[in-house]
Amino acid sequence: MRKMLLAALSRVLQGPAAAGRTGAVSEAARVMVASRNYGDFASEATFEIKPCDLHRLEKGPGTTAVMTREEGLQYYKTMQTIRRMELKSDQLYKQKIIRGFCHLYDGQEACCVGIEAAINPTDHVITAYRAHGFTFTRGVSVREILAELTGRKGGCAKGKGGSMHMYTKNFYGGNGIVGAQVPLGAGVALACKYFGKNEICVALYGDGAANQGQIFETYNMAALWKLPCIFVCENNRYGMGTSVERAAASTDYYKRGYFIPGLRVDGMDILCVREAVKFAADYCRAGNGPLVMELQTYRYHGHSMSDPGISYRTREEIQEVRSKSDPITLLKDRMVNNNLASVEELKEIDVAVRKEIEEAAQFATTDPEPPLEELGHHIYFNEPPFEVRGPNQWIKYKSVS
């Protein structure tokens, strides 16, 4: 390590004179600090986490969590990427490059990243229309997500789905009808059980959808058939512009399954989310049937881009959550205070993420829009081509799988 450091220092100091001696020394110091600190980092750390509230469970997830340095860096980068992607989406929407419905996820990053960290790639996820974060954690690139938002051919749904309808392998959207994704998720869980796969489905919905009748019907069927499904209510405290206290006679969403066990989890802490979902996944895989989980979280933007988000809550409330409970800041402080990373290293990740977002946005604003004749494509999977009527009876499109 010492030889490598000295060699790097020598190369920097011997660089072109035009770069300036001060700049060379500064770069050399950065290399020295990074090299020295890297060897001093802890490989892992153990953290105390907030206990979950339990319903019909004698024992819940543990109150300690182990996180490796590698895991922490990955969680940080993923959450920071989602945050920056959503802020860029806000900017593109205000420039009228993104149009239509657009529901942003910033503030709730610990939910999707924590869930993905606790399940397998072969498990299944379905959510509501605030779906950009889950689309990314399920494996779709920022480039494809932003291109989908701008309606371009390079989008993950070929520019035809937009903000609310993004899909990839084992991820079923992005659904626009409030609460309707929950019975669909139970159907996916039924398929997992029917085919004898050791897989689960995570079906997510918001507090605004929690009073939908179809959700309670789904609870009943899932309990009767012991489906391997985790029903997750992302409680961000407001359904559109209505607070949970005004919308629900009981805000204990984790108890809403009645006969189904439940957990209430700090959804702003990625380790709390990860450990709770691991517990729930093991519970479902063991053949115990479904489990209801409430993630207490918060959205920084309004319900959608048409909602400024400050007519039913104050700027001070939003700022207080940002200052005390921001999921990215909480993770960053944990990593730095427990010697899992340095501030400088995390700043380098921030710079790399910003560059990735800018490059993706450049693609999303220059990629061509899909031609009109592709309007009928991808109606069915793996079917021979057939004709689809266009805007009037004389226009015909050919549908290709």
N, C-alpha and C positions, 0 to 999 in steps of 0.2 A: 504493500500500500504506500509506504514512504517513497519507494522508487518511482511508482506511478505518479505520485503527487509532485515530486521534484521534476519529473519529465514534463508534466503538464505545465508547471510553473515556468520551466525553461522555454517551452514552446510559446507561451503567451508573451513572456518578456522579450523574446527574439522576433516578435511579429513586426510587420511593416511600421516604419517610423511615423507614417501618416496617421496611424491609429492613436499616437500619442502615448507617452510613457505613463501618464496618470491613468488613462483608461486601461492599459495593460496590467498595471499593478492592481487596479480595482478588480479586473476579471480574475487575476491570479488569486486574490484574496477570496473571491467567491468560490473558486475551485477548492481552495484549501479548507474553507469552512464547510462546504458540502461534503468533502471527502472525510474530514475529521468527524463530523457529526454522524455520518452514515454508519460508521463502525460503532458508535456509542449508543445507537438507538436500542430500546428494548424490543424483543421479538414479539411479545404479547403482554397484555395487562388484564387484570380482573377488575370489574366495576360493580359497584352496588347500583341496582336499578329499582325503580318504584314497583312495589307489589301490585298485581292485578286485582281488581274486584271480581269476586267469583259468584256464579249462580249455578246451583245444583251440582257443584263440584266440591269434593272434600279437599282436593289438593290442586294447586295451579302451577304455573311456571315458577321457576326459581327467582330469587331476588339478587342473584349475582350473574354476571355474564363475562365470558372471556372473549376478547377481541385481539386478533393478531395485528401486527403492523401492516401486513399486506392487505388484510380485510379492511382495516380502517382507511387506508389510502384509496382502495377501490370504492368504498362507500362514499367517501368525501368527493372523489372525482365524479361519481355517478350523480349524486345529489346536486353538485355544483353545475353539472352539465344540464340537468333538468331545469334548474333555476334560471340559468342564462338562456336556455332555449325558450322558456316562457316569456322572459323579458324581451327577447328578440321578437317573439310572436306579437307581443303587445305593440312594439314599435312598428312592425309590418302592417298590423291591423290599422293603426292610426294613420299610416301612409296610404291606406286603402288598397294595399297589395294583397292582404288577406281580407276576404269578405264573408258575409254570412255569419253563422253561429261560431263562436269561439270561446271555450271555457278553459281558463288557465289554472294550473295546478301548483303554482309557487306558494310555498308555505307548508304543503302537504308531502314534501319529498320523502320524509322518513317512512311514510306508509308504504309506498310502492317499492322503495329500495329495501326496506326491512322485510316485506313479504317475499320478494324475489330471493333474498338471502336465505330464507328459511325453507323454500320449496325446491323441487327438482325441475329441470328444464322440460321434463316429460309431463309434469303436472299442468293443470289448465287454469286459465284466468279469464274472467269475463267481468266487465265493469260498465259504468254508466258513461255519460258523454264527457266527463272531465278525465280524458283518457290519455293525454299526451305522455305523462310520466310512465304509465304502465306499458304503453307502446314501446318506449325506449328500453325499459328494464327487461322486456320480453325479447329484445334483440333487434329492433328496427333502428337504423341509424338516424342521427339528427338530420342529416341531409334528406332522407326519405320522408321524415315527418314534416319538415318545413316545406318540402316540395308538395306534399299532400295538402298542407294548409293553403298553399298558394294555387292549388289546382293544376299542377304540372304533371307531365307524363312520368317523371321520375319519382312521383309520390308512391307510398307503400300501397295505395289503392288506385294507382294509375291516375290520380287527380280527380277521381269521381266520388270520393267519400268525404273529404274535408275533415274538419276538426272532430266531428262526432263519430266517424266511421273508419277507423283504422284497424287493421288486422294483420296477424302473422301466425306462424305455426304455434298451436296451443294457446292462442290468444284470440278471443272472439269479439273484440270490440269493447268499447265505443258503441253504445246503444242510445238512441235518441228518445225512446218512449220511457217515461219515468217508471222505474221499478220493473220493467218488463224483462230485463236481463236476469233477474233472480230465478224465475222458473226455467229460463234457458240454461242457467248454470246448474240447476238441479238435474236437468236433462243430460248435461255433459257428465255429471257425477253418476247418473244412472248408467250411462254408457260405460264408464270406467268399471262399475261393479258388474255389469252384464258380461263384459269381455274378460273379466277376471284379472284386470290390470291393477297393480299396486299403485294406483294414481288417485289424486284428489282433484277437486275443482274448488277454486276460490271465487265466490260470487259476491261482488261488491256493489253497494248502493249507498246513497247519501241519507242524511237525517231527513231531508225533504221527501224522500221516497218511502221512509220507514212506516208511514201510515197506510200504504197501499194494501188493499185487500189481497191481491195476488201474492204478496210476500208471505202472508199468514197461511194462505192455501199451500204454498210451497213448503213452508215449515212442516205442515201436517204430513204431506206426502213424503218428505225427506226423512222425517222421524219414523213413519210407518215402515218405510223400505230400508231404513238405516243406510242412507246414501252418504258416501264419503265427500261431504261438502262443507266448507267453512263459509258461513254467511257473514260478511264483514260490512258493518255500517261505518262509513267514514263520516263521523260526526264533526263537521267543521263549524257547527253552531248556528248556521243560517241556511234555510232552504229558500233559495232565491233571496228575497228581502225580508224574510220572516224568521225571527229568532226561534230556537227550539222551544223556549218557554211559552211562546204564544201559539205554537203549532201542535204541541203534544201534551196530553194530560199527564203522561209519565215520560220523562227524558232518560230513564234507565233503559236504553236501547238494547243492552246486553241481556236484559231479562225478558225481552219481547217474545222470545221463543217459548216461554212458559215451561213446557215439558222438555225443552232442549237446553242443555247446559250452556252457560255463557261466560264471557270474559270481558271486562272493561280495561282498556289498555291506554297508557300514555302514548298517543300517536305522534308526538313531537320528538320522541326519543327512539332512534333507530334500533338501539339494543333492546328496548322494551318490546318493540314491534317484532323484531326477529325472534326473540325467545318465546313470545306468546304464540306466534304462528308455528314455530317448531313444535310446541306443545300441542297445539290444535291439530297439526298435520299428523303427528304420531297418534293422537286420539282417534282421528278419522281412519287412518290406515289400519288400526287395530280392530276395525269392524264395529266400533261403538256408535256409528251413525254420525249425524251432523253436529256442528257446534256453532253458536252465534257469538260474534266478536264485535265489540264497539271500539273503534279507534278514535280517541278524542284529539282532534287536530284543528287546523285553522287555515283558511285561505286568505292570502293577502290582497288579491284582486277581488273585484265584484263577482257576482254570480256568473256573468258573461261579460264580454267586452262592451255590451250596451249598458252595463250597470256600473256606475262609478263607485259603488260600494260604500258610500259615506252618508247616504240619506237615512239609513237604519242602524248605523253604528258610527262611532266617532273616529276621527283620525288618531286621537290619543289611545283608543283601545287597540287599534292596529299596531301603533308604535310600541305599546307596552308588550304585546305578544312578541313582536320582533326583537325587542331588547331582552326579554326574559326567557323565551321559549323557542327561539329560532332553531330548527333542527340541524342546520349546517353549522351554526356557531357552537351549539352544544357538542357536536362531534369534534369540531376543531379544538375546542378548549380541552376536551378529554384527551385527545391525542398529544397535544403539546404539553399539558400538565403531567402526563404519564410517560413522557419521553418516547412516544411512538412516532413522532414526526417533529420537524421544526417549522417555525412560522415561515421561514424562507422557502422550504420545500413545498409547503401548501400554496404559497404565492406563485410558485412556478407552475403548479397544477392549474391555478386560476388563469394564468396567462395562456397556457396551452388550450384550456377550455374555451376561452374567449376567441382564440384564433380559429378553433374548430367550428364554433358557432358562426363566425363571420364568413368562413368559407362555405358552410352549408347554406347560409342566407344568400350568398352570391349565386350559388347553383339554383336555389329555389326561385330566384327572381329572373333568371335567364333561361332556364329549361323551357322548352316549348309546351304549350297546352296540348292536351290530347285532341286529335281530330274528331269531328262530329260523328264520323262513321264508326268510331269505337264505342259509341253510347250503348250499344246493345251487347257488348262483350261481357264475358264472365258472369252470365246469369246463372248457369249451371256449371258444375265441375265435371270434367271428363265426359262430356256429351258431344255428339256430332253437331256440326254447325246447323243452325236453323234461322229462319227469317223472323225479324222483330219489326212490328209496325212503328213508324216514326211519328213525328208530331201530327201528321195527317195520313190518311189511308193510302195516298199515292207514294209515300216515302217508305222504303223498306231498308232495314239494316240487317246485316248478317251477324248473328251471335256466335262468337268463338270462345271456347272454354279457356 
